[in-house]
Amino acid sequence: MPKTAFSSSSIFLLPFFLLQILNNNEEVVHGRKVSAIIVFGDSSVDSGNNNHISTVLRSNFPPYGQDFDGRRPTGRFSNGRIVTDFISEAFGIKRTIPAYLDPTYNITHFATGVCFASAGTGYDNATSDIFSVIPLWKELQYYKEYQNKLRDHLGPSKGNQTIAQSLHLISLGTNDFLENYFLLPRWSVQFSVEEYENFLAGAAGMFVRELHGLGARKMSIGGLPPMGCLPLERSSRVVFGGGCVEKYNRVARDFNGKLMELVEKMEKELRGIQIVFSNPFDILSDMIDHPSKFGFSNSARACCGTGRFEMGFLCSKINPFTCSDANKYVFWDAFHPTQKANSIMAKHIVQNYLSIFL
């Protein structure tokens, strides 16, 4: 099998006025059941770590961030905030989650939320090698470093309590399939897609066990989106009408099933753990299939450029085709949702999966 990945997604059910209390009342915030949001994963949740490593896979330039606070391109692969930012806000913690490698932040900021995610990474080490990004095992190393800083900042007892009460969000896997298994022949000629799915699920299980061993008790494993409906994949079928690649969507459903089984297994094996499977597949599919239902006018193409293949440096401010109103689009670039779509997904995830942590 491929080498292991370890080598050395309710507050929205509450009335609006209560949500405002959670956001503004300091006493309520201090008494919350989740003390911080800790994020691991890929570009779906990277808030800017790739800005600070040697890789071409970045988004710290316009028009990325054109709808973010201050119209700043932060390294988030969207026109604004991403799913984890909205989840953090829904839990009454803070509006955005800072990237661990961003030197403008320190442990004071990270004590209530931090992101270790890296765009382009996956459960498989070989996936992170493709774009020279942070592998998952390195994200774990950064997390260990963060824990030491947190204990120094808060004291050992309060630091350990904060770790145990933090909600750890894990979101990756898409790159393993689309940028690795289906694109490069390295694994696909040796292993069936089901065997690769089992390998990735095994790596996810190892990661959960590692987090549990480090004191984490509240976790969410995010499932795959309908990756065959991403504009980048649909563009490969333009001569056939530009429909979704159902082969990829079937793989996403199958792998999500394996992650659900993994969650059930971890609940039985790991003492004191609270773990859920957060599935973005159905809500994003609904937005794609019925865009007008959510106030969108386009779900097949992205806002940036022609909307078919642009992402990263191809999604630049000099591209003459970028749309004027990203709120009309489900996708911002050919791989990533808009801020509005991220907000809708976050609401769905909190309401249907993360509400047990409220």
C-alpha positions as CSV (number, residue, x, y, z in Angstrom):
1,M,0.0,0.0,0.0
2,P,1.1,3.7,-0.2
3,K,3.2,4.9,2.6
4,T,1.4,5.9,5.7
5,A,0.4,9.5,6.3
6,F,2.2,9.3,9.7
7,S,5.8,8.6,9.0
8,S,8.5,9.6,11.9
9,S,-18.1,20.1,9.9
10,S,-27.5,23.9,17.3
11,I,-26.4,27.4,17.3
12,F,-28.5,28.1,14.2
13,L,-31.5,26.5,15.9
14,L,-31.3,29.2,18.6
15,P,-33.2,32.5,18.2
16,F,-31.2,35.3,16.6
17,F,-31.1,37.3,19.9
18,L,-29.3,34.4,21.6
19,L,-26.7,34.1,18.9
20,Q,-26.1,37.8,19.5
21,I,-25.6,37.2,23.2
22,L,-23.1,34.4,22.4
23,N,-21.2,36.8,20.2
24,N,-21.2,39.8,22.5
25,N,-21.6,38.6,26.1
26,E,-18.2,37.9,27.6
27,E,-19.6,35.9,30.5
28,V,-21.5,33.5,28.2
29,V,-18.5,33.1,25.9
30,H,-16.3,32.1,28.9
31,G,-18.9,29.6,29.9
32,R,-19.2,27.9,26.6
33,K,-18.7,24.1,26.2
34,V,-16.2,24.6,23.3
35,S,-13.2,26.7,24.3
36,A,-11.5,26.9,20.9
37,I,-11.7,25.7,17.3
38,I,-8.7,23.8,16.1
39,V,-8.5,23.1,12.4
40,F,-6.6,20.5,10.4
41,G,-6.9,19.9,6.7
42,D,-6.5,21.3,3.1
43,S,-7.5,24.3,1.1
44,S,-11.1,24.0,2.1
45,V,-10.1,25.2,5.6
46,D,-6.6,26.8,5.1
47,S,-6.7,30.3,6.4
48,G,-3.3,31.3,5.2
49,N,-0.6,28.8,6.2
50,N,0.6,28.3,2.6
51,N,1.5,32.0,2.5
52,H,4.5,31.1,4.7
53,I,5.9,28.0,2.9
54,S,7.7,27.5,-0.4
55,T,4.8,26.4,-2.7
56,V,3.1,27.8,-5.7
57,L,-0.3,26.8,-4.2
58,R,-1.3,30.1,-2.7
59,S,-4.1,32.6,-2.8
60,N,-2.7,35.7,-1.0
61,F,-3.4,38.1,-3.8
62,P,-6.5,39.7,-5.4
63,P,-9.1,39.0,-6.3
64,Y,-9.0,36.4,-3.5
65,G,-10.4,38.0,-0.4
66,Q,-12.3,40.7,-2.3
67,D,-15.2,40.3,0.1
68,F,-13.2,39.6,3.2
69,D,-12.9,42.1,6.0
70,G,-10.9,45.0,4.6
71,R,-10.9,43.4,1.2
72,R,-7.7,41.5,2.2
73,P,-6.4,38.4,0.4
74,T,-5.5,36.4,3.4
75,G,-4.6,33.1,1.8
76,R,-8.1,31.7,2.1
77,F,-9.2,30.1,-1.2
78,S,-12.4,32.1,-1.4
79,N,-13.6,35.6,-2.0
80,G,-14.2,35.9,1.8
81,R,-14.5,33.7,4.8
82,I,-14.4,29.9,4.8
83,V,-16.5,27.3,6.5
84,T,-14.4,27.1,9.7
85,D,-14.6,30.9,10.2
86,F,-18.4,30.7,10.2
87,I,-18.4,27.7,12.5
88,S,-16.2,29.6,15.0
89,E,-18.6,32.5,14.8
90,A,-21.6,30.3,15.3
91,F,-20.0,28.9,18.5
92,G,-19.6,32.4,19.8
93,I,-15.8,32.3,19.7
94,K,-14.5,34.6,17.1
95,R,-15.2,35.8,13.5
96,T,-12.1,34.3,11.9
97,I,-9.6,31.6,12.7
98,P,-5.9,32.6,12.2
99,A,-3.3,30.5,10.5
100,Y,-0.7,29.1,12.8
101,L,2.2,30.2,10.6
102,D,1.1,33.8,10.2
103,P,3.6,35.9,12.3
104,T,1.0,38.7,12.9
105,Y,-0.7,36.4,15.4
106,N,0.6,34.8,18.6
107,I,-0.6,32.4,21.3
108,T,-2.9,35.0,22.7
109,H,-4.9,34.8,19.5
110,F,-4.4,31.1,19.0
111,A,-5.7,30.2,22.5
112,T,-9.3,30.5,21.2
113,G,-8.7,29.0,17.7
114,V,-6.0,28.2,15.3
115,C,-5.6,26.7,11.9
116,F,-2.9,24.2,10.9
117,A,-4.4,23.4,7.5
118,S,-2.4,23.5,4.2
119,A,-3.9,23.8,0.8
120,G,-3.0,20.8,-1.4
121,T,-2.4,18.4,1.4
122,G,-4.2,15.1,2.1
123,Y,-4.2,12.0,4.3
124,D,-1.5,10.5,2.0
125,N,2.0,12.0,2.3
126,A,2.4,11.6,-1.5
127,T,-0.4,14.1,-2.0
128,S,1.3,16.8,-0.1
129,D,4.5,16.2,-2.0
130,I,2.8,17.1,-5.3
131,F,2.7,20.8,-4.5
132,S,5.3,20.8,-1.7
133,V,2.8,21.7,1.0
134,I,2.5,20.8,4.7
135,P,1.8,17.1,5.2
136,L,-0.7,16.0,7.8
137,W,2.0,14.6,10.1
138,K,3.6,18.1,10.0
139,E,0.3,19.7,10.9
140,L,0.3,17.3,13.9
141,Q,3.8,18.5,14.9
142,Y,2.7,22.1,14.8
143,Y,-0.2,21.1,17.0
144,K,2.2,19.6,19.6
145,E,4.2,22.8,19.5
146,Y,1.0,24.8,19.9
147,Q,0.0,22.7,23.0
148,N,3.3,23.5,24.7
149,K,2.9,27.2,24.0
150,L,-0.7,27.1,25.2
151,R,0.4,25.5,28.5
152,D,3.1,28.1,29.0
153,H,0.5,30.8,28.3
154,L,-2.4,29.5,30.4
155,G,-0.6,27.3,32.8
156,P,-0.5,23.4,32.6
157,S,-3.9,22.8,34.1
158,K,-5.9,25.4,32.2
159,G,-4.0,24.6,29.0
160,N,-4.9,20.9,29.3
161,Q,-8.5,21.8,30.0
162,T,-8.6,24.1,27.0
163,I,-7.3,21.3,24.8
164,A,-9.9,18.9,26.0
165,Q,-12.7,21.4,25.5
166,S,-11.6,22.5,22.1
167,L,-13.4,21.3,19.0
168,H,-11.0,19.8,16.5
169,L,-12.1,20.0,12.9
170,I,-10.6,17.7,10.3
171,S,-11.3,18.4,6.6
172,L,-9.3,16.8,3.8
173,G,-9.3,13.9,1.3
174,T,-10.4,15.6,-1.9
175,N,-6.8,16.2,-3.1
176,D,-5.9,12.6,-2.4
177,F,-8.3,11.5,-5.1
178,L,-8.4,14.4,-7.6
179,E,-4.7,15.5,-7.5
180,N,-3.2,12.2,-6.7
181,Y,-5.0,8.9,-7.3
182,F,-7.0,9.8,-10.4
183,L,-4.4,12.1,-11.9
184,L,-1.1,10.3,-11.3
185,P,-0.5,6.6,-12.1
186,R,1.6,5.9,-9.0
187,W,-1.2,4.3,-7.0
188,S,-4.0,3.7,-9.5
189,V,-2.0,1.1,-11.4
190,Q,-1.2,-0.8,-8.2
191,F,-4.4,-0.5,-6.1
192,S,-8.1,-0.4,-6.7
193,V,-9.9,2.8,-5.7
194,E,-11.5,0.8,-2.8
195,E,-8.1,-0.2,-1.5
196,Y,-7.0,3.4,-1.7
197,E,-10.1,4.5,0.2
198,N,-9.3,1.9,2.9
199,F,-5.8,3.2,3.1
200,L,-7.0,6.8,3.6
201,A,-9.6,5.8,6.1
202,G,-6.8,4.0,8.0
203,A,-4.7,7.1,8.0
204,A,-7.7,9.2,9.2
205,G,-8.1,6.7,12.1
206,M,-4.4,7.0,13.0
207,F,-4.7,10.7,13.1
208,V,-7.7,10.6,15.4
209,R,-5.9,8.3,17.7
210,E,-2.9,10.7,17.7
211,L,-5.1,13.6,18.6
212,H,-6.8,11.6,21.4
213,G,-3.5,10.6,22.8
214,L,-2.6,14.3,23.0
215,G,-5.7,15.1,25.0
216,A,-8.2,16.1,22.3
217,R,-11.7,14.8,23.1
218,K,-14.0,16.7,20.8
219,M,-13.6,16.1,17.1
220,S,-15.3,16.3,13.7
221,I,-14.2,14.5,10.6
222,G,-15.4,16.2,7.5
223,G,-16.5,14.2,4.5
224,L,-15.8,14.7,0.8
225,P,-17.9,17.1,-1.3
226,P,-19.5,16.1,-4.6
227,M,-16.0,16.4,-6.1
228,G,-17.2,15.4,-9.6
229,C,-19.3,18.6,-9.7
230,L,-16.4,21.0,-9.1
231,P,-16.1,23.3,-12.1
232,L,-12.6,22.0,-12.7
233,E,-13.9,18.5,-13.2
234,R,-16.9,19.5,-15.2
235,S,-14.7,21.4,-17.6
236,S,-13.2,18.1,-18.6
237,R,-16.6,17.0,-19.9
238,V,-17.4,20.2,-21.7
239,V,-17.8,18.4,-25.0
240,F,-20.4,16.2,-23.3
241,G,-22.4,19.1,-21.9
242,G,-20.3,19.9,-18.9
243,G,-22.1,17.6,-16.5
244,C,-20.8,16.3,-13.2
245,V,-18.3,13.4,-13.3
246,E,-20.4,10.8,-11.5
247,K,-17.5,8.4,-11.1
248,Y,-15.9,10.9,-8.8
249,N,-19.1,11.5,-6.9
250,R,-19.6,7.8,-6.3
251,V,-16.1,7.6,-4.8
252,A,-16.9,10.6,-2.5
253,R,-20.1,8.8,-1.3
254,D,-18.2,5.5,-0.8
255,F,-15.4,7.2,1.1
256,N,-17.8,9.2,3.2
257,G,-19.4,5.9,4.2
258,K,-16.0,4.6,5.3
259,L,-15.5,7.7,7.4
260,M,-18.9,7.2,9.1
261,E,-17.8,3.7,10.0
262,L,-14.5,5.0,11.3
263,V,-16.3,7.5,13.6
264,E,-18.5,4.7,15.0
265,K,-15.3,2.6,15.6
266,M,-13.5,5.5,17.3
267,E,-16.4,6.1,19.6
268,K,-16.2,2.5,20.9
269,E,-12.4,2.4,21.1
270,L,-11.3,5.7,22.5
271,R,-12.3,6.6,26.0
272,G,-14.0,9.9,26.6
273,I,-14.1,10.9,22.9
274,Q,-16.9,12.9,21.3
275,I,-16.6,12.5,17.6
276,V,-18.9,13.2,14.7
277,F,-18.9,12.8,10.9
278,S,-19.8,16.1,9.2
279,N,-21.0,15.6,5.7
280,P,-21.0,18.5,3.2
281,F,-21.9,16.3,0.3
282,D,-25.7,16.7,0.4
283,I,-25.9,20.5,1.1
284,L,-23.4,21.4,-1.6
285,S,-25.1,19.0,-4.0
286,D,-28.4,20.8,-3.3
287,M,-26.8,24.2,-4.0
288,I,-25.4,22.9,-7.2
289,D,-28.6,21.2,-8.4
290,H,-31.0,24.0,-7.2
291,P,-29.0,27.2,-7.1
292,S,-32.0,29.5,-7.2
293,K,-33.3,27.9,-4.0
294,F,-30.3,29.5,-2.2
295,G,-30.2,32.8,-4.1
296,F,-27.5,31.7,-6.6
297,S,-27.8,32.1,-10.4
298,N,-24.8,30.0,-11.4
299,S,-23.5,26.7,-10.0
300,A,-21.7,25.1,-13.0
301,R,-19.0,27.8,-13.4
302,A,-17.0,29.7,-10.9
303,C,-16.9,33.5,-10.4
304,C,-13.1,33.9,-11.1
305,G,-12.0,34.0,-14.7
306,T,-13.9,31.8,-17.2
307,G,-15.0,29.8,-14.1
308,R,-13.9,26.5,-15.6
309,F,-10.3,25.9,-14.6
310,E,-8.9,28.9,-12.8
311,M,-7.6,28.6,-9.3
312,G,-4.5,29.9,-7.5
313,F,-2.3,32.1,-9.7
314,L,-4.6,31.5,-12.7
315,C,-7.3,33.3,-10.7
316,S,-5.6,36.7,-10.8
317,K,-6.8,40.4,-10.7
318,I,-5.9,40.9,-14.3
319,N,-8.2,38.2,-15.5
320,P,-10.9,40.1,-17.4
321,F,-13.7,37.5,-17.0
322,T,-14.0,37.5,-13.2
323,C,-17.6,38.2,-12.1
324,S,-18.7,41.4,-10.3
325,D,-20.9,39.7,-7.7
326,A,-19.6,36.5,-6.2
327,N,-22.9,36.1,-4.2
328,K,-24.5,34.9,-7.4
329,Y,-22.1,31.9,-7.7
330,V,-21.8,28.7,-5.7
331,F,-18.1,28.5,-6.6
332,W,-15.5,31.2,-6.3
333,D,-12.7,29.5,-8.3
334,A,-12.8,26.2,-10.1
335,F,-12.2,24.2,-6.9
336,H,-13.6,26.3,-4.0
337,P,-16.9,27.7,-2.9
338,T,-17.8,31.3,-2.4
339,Q,-18.1,33.0,1.0
340,K,-21.9,32.8,0.6
341,A,-21.8,29.0,-0.1
342,N,-19.4,28.5,2.8
343,S,-21.8,30.3,5.1
344,I,-24.7,28.0,4.0
345,M,-22.6,24.9,4.4
346,A,-21.4,26.0,7.9
347,K,-25.0,26.6,9.0
348,H,-26.0,23.1,7.8
349,I,-23.0,21.5,9.5
350,V,-23.5,23.2,12.8
351,Q,-27.2,22.4,12.8
352,N,-27.0,18.8,11.7
353,Y,-23.7,17.5,13.1
354,L,-21.9,19.9,15.5
355,S,-24.9,20.7,17.6
356,I,-24.0,18.1,20.2
357,F,-21.0,20.3,21.2
358,L,-23.2,23.3,21.9
